[in-house]
């Protein structure tokens, strides 16, 4: 039997898909030809593997996107429709399938699968055990660190800060930070992503040698707020970045973009440490490495910040897979609109396990090996009433990689040609009705059987009025 690969999955939070160290031609296509980022480690993964330059988040919101990934399902079948719902332990995961077939499944950092409860236990939460993890060191995201601490129930990261005497000061800073870009008072060693990296290095040391392993490292950045350490600030303070398109009242957007770049570059540095640990351990030649993110960040585009939006800044994600040691082609840029949850089928396929025939999660192995093209024609992203207060409207988007249709409740449909208009500045819906019709039809005929839970969720909002 062919030796099964290990999987190292490096997963960031809120990294938009165009802010990557792409070649100039790809950056030109994405409208960011003047963007210069220092990301040598992710760039190395790109040089040795495939970068999916038009990858899509199935749902641009933390908990739903991560649920889609775990279940290998699109949004309407993931059973987590907002950040107010925990993952349903009864819904099978690729983690569980890997574990059932001999893999040691582990993870570190912000999973957000138990987000609604603000509960992480000692890091190896019962939910993670139920869905297939052999070991885990779950921790809270940036603002969840604050909310949990204010309830006098800090998570693993907050408890570490408390032991070190920094929790109160950190909470005070984050509460009053808002959109400010001044440095955090935290020293480098206590910064969340640096701490997560140390946790991952410890976990790598303890991984078994007698069977294959899967390790997911969940960074908390580059999610807002724009908190970075003094040294991170110094690394970007004299650099400029492309301005936000369509931004008329964004304040000092350039400083926000400096801090965002600093967070991404720091994650790249952390990734370098993790990759080196895998190599030192002697597992490099038997490991597939993946880098991705749950969703993007608007960062001032169209006067918007955050995620939960149908625009590209929110739904476009980075995705890089280095499978070169298992037949994967090198230095490939693939422009098909693959979806985040395709990773579920991809991991299973490389592990030699059966992959369900479904358009919801497609294995990328044939694409990576250059043996077959990607068979799904469209990338879909959507959210339904993700905010109980009604501040975020339901929407659906569909793209074939060139044209993209946005359908938002209470608003006219919008159509964009991403090849010529990557920042969606010119609505073509009125002049290209045939494209609107084609994409709208494809959105309604996408093939998956819907989970009854989605109907109950939608009805619950009608009842609330």
C-alpha positions in Angstrom: 0.0 0.0 0.0 1.3 3.5 -0.9 2.3 5.5 2.0 -0.3 8.0 3.0 0.6 11.7 3.3 0.6 13.9 6.4 -1.4 17.1 6.0 -0.4 20.5 7.4 -3.3 22.9 7.0 -2.4 26.5 7.7 -5.6 28.5 8.1 -5.8 32.2 8.7 -8.8 34.4 9.6 -10.1 37.1 7.3 -7.2 37.1 4.7 -8.6 38.6 1.4 -7.6 36.7 -1.7 -5.9 39.4 -3.7 -3.4 40.3 -0.9 -0.9 37.5 -1.8 2.6 37.4 -3.1 1.5 36.7 -6.7 3.4 37.3 -9.8 2.9 40.7 -11.5 0.6 39.3 -14.2 -1.8 37.7 -11.6 -1.7 40.9 -9.5 -2.5 42.9 -12.6 -5.6 40.7 -13.2 -6.7 41.2 -9.6 -6.2 45.0 -9.8 -3.3 45.1 -7.3 -0.3 45.4 -9.5 1.4 47.8 -7.1 0.9 45.6 -4.0 4.2 44.4 -2.6 4.1 41.9 0.3 7.0 40.2 2.0 5.7 36.6 2.3 8.6 34.3 1.3 7.2 31.2 2.9 3.8 31.3 1.3 5.5 32.3 -1.9 7.7 29.1 -1.6 4.5 27.0 -1.3 3.2 28.7 -4.4 6.4 28.0 -6.3 6.2 24.3 -5.3 2.5 23.9 -5.7 -0.8 25.4 -7.1 -2.3 28.8 -6.2 -6.0 29.0 -6.8 -6.2 32.7 -7.5 -10.0 32.9 -7.7 -11.0 30.7 -4.7 -14.3 31.5 -3.0 -15.5 31.3 0.6 -18.9 29.4 0.6 -20.1 31.8 3.3 -18.0 34.9 4.3 -18.5 34.7 8.0 -16.2 32.8 10.5 -18.4 30.0 12.0 -20.4 29.2 8.8 -17.3 29.1 6.6 -15.5 26.8 9.0 -18.6 24.6 9.3 -18.7 24.3 5.5 -15.1 23.2 5.5 -15.5 20.6 8.3 -18.6 19.1 6.7 -17.6 19.4 3.1 -20.9 21.1 2.5 -22.1 24.3 1.0 -23.6 26.9 3.2 -27.2 25.8 3.0 -26.3 22.3 4.2 -23.7 23.1 6.9 -26.3 23.8 9.7 -24.3 26.8 10.9 -26.0 29.8 9.4 -24.5 32.5 11.6 -21.9 33.0 14.4 -24.7 32.3 16.9 -24.8 28.6 16.2 -22.3 25.8 17.2 -21.3 23.1 14.8 -23.8 20.2 14.8 -21.8 17.2 16.1 -24.2 14.9 14.3 -23.0 16.2 11.0 -20.1 14.0 9.7 -16.7 15.7 9.1 -13.7 14.9 7.1 -11.8 15.1 10.4 -13.7 12.1 11.7 -13.3 10.2 8.5 -9.5 10.7 8.6 -9.4 9.6 12.2 -11.6 6.5 11.6 -9.0 5.4 8.9 -5.9 5.7 11.1 -5.0 9.4 11.0 -3.9 11.3 14.1 -6.0 14.4 13.8 -4.9 17.5 15.7 -5.3 21.2 15.6 -4.3 24.5 17.3 -5.8 28.0 17.5 -9.1 29.5 16.6 -11.5 26.8 15.3 -14.7 28.8 15.9 -16.8 25.6 15.7 -18.1 26.2 19.2 -18.3 30.0 18.8 -21.9 30.5 20.2 -21.0 29.3 23.7 -17.7 31.1 24.2 -16.4 27.9 25.6 -13.0 26.3 24.9 -12.4 24.1 28.0 -8.7 23.2 28.2 -8.4 23.5 24.5 -9.5 19.9 23.7 -13.2 20.7 23.9 -15.8 17.8 23.8 -17.1 19.0 20.5 -13.7 18.7 18.8 -13.5 15.2 20.3 -16.9 14.3 18.9 -16.2 15.5 15.4 -12.9 13.6 15.0 -10.0 15.2 16.7 -7.4 13.1 18.4 -6.0 16.1 20.2 -6.5 19.9 20.0 -5.6 23.2 21.6 -8.6 25.3 20.6 -8.5 29.0 21.6 -10.5 32.1 21.2 -10.3 34.7 18.5 -9.4 38.4 19.0 -12.6 39.9 20.3 -13.8 36.6 21.9 -10.8 36.9 24.1 -12.3 40.2 25.3 -15.9 39.0 25.7 -14.9 35.9 27.6 -12.6 37.8 29.9 -15.3 40.3 30.7 -17.5 37.4 31.7 -14.7 36.3 34.0 -14.4 33.1 32.0 -11.3 33.6 29.8 -10.3 31.1 27.2 -6.9 29.4 26.8 -5.2 32.5 25.3 -6.8 34.8 27.9 -5.7 32.5 30.7 -2.2 32.6 29.4 -2.3 36.4 29.4 -3.7 36.4 32.9 -0.9 34.2 34.2 1.6 36.5 32.6 -0.1 39.6 34.1 -1.2 41.1 30.8 -4.9 40.2 30.4 -6.5 43.3 32.0 -4.2 45.6 30.0 -5.0 43.7 26.7 -8.7 43.8 27.3 -8.6 47.5 28.1 -6.7 48.2 24.8 -9.0 46.1 22.7 -12.2 47.6 24.2 -11.1 51.1 23.3 -9.2 50.3 20.1 -12.0 50.5 17.5 -10.5 51.2 14.1 -7.3 52.7 15.5 -3.9 51.5 14.3 -1.5 52.3 17.1 0.5 49.3 18.4 -0.7 46.9 21.0 1.1 47.1 24.4 1.7 43.3 24.2 5.2 42.2 23.7 5.9 40.1 20.6 6.0 36.8 22.5 2.4 37.3 23.8 0.8 38.4 20.5 -1.9 35.9 19.6 -0.5 34.5 16.4 2.9 34.1 17.9 1.5 32.2 20.8 -0.6 30.0 18.5 2.6 29.3 16.6 4.4 28.2 19.7 1.5 26.0 20.6 1.7 24.4 17.1 5.4 23.8 17.5 4.8 21.9 20.7 2.1 19.8 19.0 4.3 19.0 16.1 6.9 17.6 18.6 4.3 15.3 20.0 2.8 14.0 16.7 3.0 10.2 16.3 5.6 8.6 14.0 3.9 5.3 13.5 0.9 6.7 11.6 0.0 9.6 9.3 -1.1 12.9 10.9 -3.3 15.9 10.1 -2.5 19.2 11.8 -4.6 22.3 11.4 -3.1 25.6 12.6 -5.7 28.3 13.0 -4.3 31.8 13.1 -6.4 34.6 14.6 -5.1 37.2 12.1 -5.3 39.2 10.0 -8.8 39.6 11.4 -9.6 43.1 12.8 -9.1 45.0 15.1 -5.8 46.3 13.5 -3.7 45.5 16.6 0.0 44.8 15.8 3.1 44.9 18.0 5.6 47.7 18.0 8.1 45.6 15.9 5.4 44.7 13.4 4.5 48.4 13.1 8.1 49.3 12.5 8.3 46.8 9.6 5.6 48.6 7.6 5.5 52.2 8.8 7.5 53.5 5.8 5.7 51.5 3.2 2.6 52.3 1.1 -0.1 50.0 -0.2 -2.8 50.4 -2.9 -5.7 52.6 -1.9 -9.1 51.2 -1.3 -11.2 51.5 -4.5 -14.5 53.3 -4.1 -13.5 54.6 -0.7 -14.6 58.2 0.0 -14.8 58.4 3.8 -12.4 55.7 5.1 -10.3 57.9 7.4 -6.7 56.9 7.3 -7.1 53.8 5.3 -3.4 53.7 4.4 -2.5 53.0 8.1 -5.2 50.3 8.2 -3.6 48.7 5.2 -0.2 48.9 6.7 -1.3 47.1 9.8 -3.2 44.5 7.7 0.0 43.8 5.7 1.9 43.5 8.9 -0.4 40.9 10.2 -0.2 38.9 7.0 3.6 39.1 6.9 3.8 38.1 10.5 1.7 35.0 9.8 4.1 34.2 6.9 7.0 34.4 9.4 5.1 32.1 11.8 4.5 29.7 8.9 8.2 29.6 8.2 8.8 28.4 11.8 6.2 25.7 11.4 7.5 24.5 8.1 11.0 24.3 9.6 9.7 22.2 12.5 8.1 19.7 10.1 11.4 19.5 8.2 13.5 19.1 11.3 11.2 16.3 12.4 12.0 14.5 9.2 8.4 14.5 7.9 8.7 17.1 5.0 8.9 14.6 2.2 5.7 12.9 3.3 3.6 16.1 3.9 1.1 18.0 1.9 0.9 21.7 2.9 -2.2 23.9 2.4 -2.6 27.6 3.1 -6.1 29.2 3.1 -8.5 31.5 4.9 -12.2 31.3 5.9 -13.2 34.6 4.2 -11.8 38.0 3.2 -11.8 41.6 4.5 -13.3 44.6 2.6 -10.6 46.9 4.1 -12.3 50.1 2.9 -13.3 48.9 -0.6 -16.7 50.6 -1.4 -16.5 52.3 2.0 -16.9 48.9 3.7 -14.9 47.0 6.3 -15.1 43.5 7.6 -16.7 40.5 6.0 -20.4 39.2 5.5 -20.5 41.2 2.3 -21.1 39.8 -1.3 -18.2 41.9 -2.8 -14.9 40.4 -3.7 -12.9 41.7 -0.8 -15.2 39.6 1.5 -15.8 36.4 -0.6 -12.4 36.0 -2.4 -9.9 33.9 -0.4 -6.3 32.7 -0.8 -5.8 29.0 -1.4 -2.4 27.4 -2.0 -1.7 23.7 -2.0 1.8 22.2 -2.2 1.4 18.5 -3.1 4.6 18.4 -5.1 5.9 15.4 -3.1 2.8 13.5 -4.1 2.6 14.2 -7.8 1.4 17.7 -7.7 2.5 20.1 -10.4 4.7 23.0 -9.4 4.3 26.8 -9.9 0.8 26.6 -11.2 -1.8 29.5 -11.0 -5.3 28.1 -11.5 -8.1 30.6 -12.1 -11.1 28.4 -11.6 -13.5 29.5 -8.8 -12.9 26.6 -6.4 -14.6 26.7 -3.0 -13.1 26.4 0.5 -15.0 23.2 1.3 -13.3 21.4 -1.7 -10.5 20.8 0.8 -12.6 18.3 2.6 -12.8 16.0 -0.4 -9.2 16.8 -1.3 -7.8 15.6 2.0 -9.9 12.4 1.8 -8.8 11.7 -1.7 -5.1 12.0 -1.0 -5.6 9.8 2.1 -6.9 7.1 -0.2 -10.5 7.3 1.2 -13.7 7.2 -0.7 -15.0 10.7 -1.7 -18.7 11.2 -1.9 -19.9 12.1 -5.4 -21.3 15.5 -4.8 -20.9 19.0 -6.3 -20.6 20.4 -2.8 -17.0 19.3 -2.2 -14.8 18.3 -5.1 -11.4 16.8 -4.8 -8.7 19.0 -6.2 -6.2 16.2 -6.5 -6.8 15.6 -10.2 -6.4 19.4 -10.8 -3.2 19.5 -8.7 -1.7 16.5 -10.5 -2.7 17.9 -13.9 -4.7 14.8 -14.9 -8.2 16.3 -15.0 -9.8 19.8 -15.1 -12.0 21.1 -12.3 -15.5 19.9 -13.1 -17.7 22.5 -11.2 -18.4 25.5 -13.4 -19.4 28.0 -10.7 -18.3 29.3 -7.3 -21.0 30.2 -4.9 -21.0 32.3 -1.7 -24.1 33.2 0.3 -25.5 34.1 3.7 -29.1 34.1 4.9 -30.1 36.4 7.7 -26.6 36.1 9.4 -27.4 38.9 11.9 -30.5 38.6 14.2 -30.7 42.4 14.3 -31.2 42.6 10.6 -28.1 44.7 10.0 -26.7 42.3 7.4 -29.0 41.4 4.5 -29.2 38.0 3.0 -27.3 37.6 -0.3 -26.1 35.1 -2.8 -23.3 35.4 -5.3 -22.2 33.1 -8.2 -19.2 33.4 -10.5 -17.8 31.5 -13.4 -14.4 33.2 -12.8 -15.2 35.9 -15.3 -18.7 37.2 -14.7 -20.1 37.5 -11.2 -23.7 38.0 -10.2 -24.7 39.5 -6.8 -28.3 38.9 -5.6 -29.1 40.8 -2.4 -32.4 40.9 -0.6 -34.2 44.2 -1.3 -31.8 45.4 -3.9 -31.5 45.1 -7.7 -29.2 42.3 -9.0 -25.7 43.4 -9.9 -23.4 41.9 -12.5 -19.7 42.4 -12.9 -16.9 41.3 -15.3 -14.2 40.4 -12.9 -11.6 40.1 -15.7 -11.9 43.7 -16.5 -13.4 45.1 -13.3 -11.9 43.1 -10.3 -13.2 45.6 -7.8 -16.8 45.6 -9.1 -17.1 49.3 -9.9 -19.2 49.0 -13.0 -22.6 47.2 -12.9 -23.4 45.4 -16.1 -26.8 44.0 -15.2 -28.7 46.3 -17.5 -26.4 45.8 -20.5 -25.8 42.1 -20.1 -29.3 40.6 -19.2 -28.3 37.3 -20.8 -25.5 36.8 -18.4 -27.7 37.7 -15.5 -30.2 35.1 -16.6 -27.5 32.4 -17.1 -25.9 32.9 -13.7 -29.3 33.3 -11.9 -30.4 30.0 -13.5 -27.2 28.2 -12.5 -27.5 29.5 -8.9 -31.0 28.0 -8.6 -30.0 24.7 -10.3 -26.7 23.9 -8.5 -27.5 20.3 -7.7 -27.2 19.8 -4.0 -30.1 18.4 -2.0 -30.9 20.9 0.7 -30.8 20.0 4.4 -34.3 20.5 6.0 -32.6 22.6 8.7 -32.2 25.5 6.4 -35.9 25.7 5.9 -36.5 25.8 9.6 -33.9 28.5 10.0 -35.4 30.7 7.3 -38.9 30.2 8.7 -37.7 31.3 12.2 -36.9 34.7 10.8 -40.3 35.1 9.2 -41.8 34.3 12.6 -39.7 37.0 14.3 -41.1 39.4 11.7 
